Amino acid sequence: MSKNTENIRSKLKRLVSRGILIETEPGLFTRPRPWTSSELPDQPASSNPNDEKGVTSRTAL
């Protein structure tokens, strides 16, 4: 049983490191809330062709 718990915990920690989840408290994981237009971080200009079409990518902090 503890082996399964440790496997899940390590997968959750990996998702946190990739910005897919956040750990609000030790052992509590959730998805980050979506950005609103007023909360978007300043984005440096990029040469990404998708930017011209209004498609941007961002990483949750």
C-alpha positions as CSV (number, residue, x, y, z in Angstrom):
1,M,0.0,0.0,0.0
2,S,2.7,2.5,0.9
3,K,4.5,1.7,-2.4
4,N,1.4,2.9,-4.3
5,T,1.2,6.1,-2.2
6,E,4.8,6.9,-2.9
7,N,4.4,6.3,-6.7
8,I,1.4,8.7,-6.8
9,R,3.2,11.3,-4.7
10,S,6.2,11.3,-7.0
11,K,3.9,11.7,-10.0
12,L,2.1,14.6,-8.4
13,K,5.5,16.3,-7.5
14,R,6.6,15.8,-11.2
15,L,3.4,17.5,-12.4
16,V,4.1,20.4,-10.0
17,S,7.6,20.8,-11.4
18,R,6.1,21.0,-14.9
19,G,3.6,23.6,-13.9
20,I,0.5,21.4,-14.5
21,L,-0.4,21.3,-10.8
22,I,0.4,23.4,-7.7
23,E,0.9,22.2,-4.2
24,T,-1.1,24.5,-2.0
25,E,0.0,22.8,1.3
26,P,2.3,19.8,1.9
27,G,0.4,16.9,0.4
28,L,-2.4,18.9,-1.1
29,F,-2.4,19.3,-4.9
30,T,-4.7,21.2,-7.3
31,R,-4.8,22.7,-10.7
32,P,-3.7,26.3,-10.9
33,R,-6.5,28.8,-11.5
34,P,-6.7,30.2,-15.0
35,W,-5.2,33.6,-15.7
36,T,-7.5,36.5,-16.2
37,S,-6.6,39.2,-18.7
38,S,-5.7,41.6,-15.9
39,E,-3.4,39.1,-14.3
40,L,-1.3,38.1,-17.3
41,P,2.4,38.4,-16.7
42,D,4.4,40.7,-19.0
43,Q,5.4,38.6,-22.0
44,P,8.6,39.4,-23.9
45,A,8.3,39.7,-27.6
46,S,9.0,36.4,-29.3
47,S,9.5,35.1,-32.8
48,N,6.9,32.5,-32.4
49,P,4.7,32.4,-35.6
50,N,1.6,31.5,-33.4
51,D,1.9,35.0,-31.8
52,E,0.7,36.6,-35.0
53,K,-2.5,34.7,-34.9
54,G,-3.2,35.7,-31.3
55,V,-2.2,32.3,-29.9
56,T,0.2,32.6,-27.0
57,S,1.6,30.0,-24.6
58,R,2.2,30.6,-20.9
59,T,3.4,28.6,-18.0
60,A,1.6,28.6,-14.6
61,L,3.8,29.9,-11.9
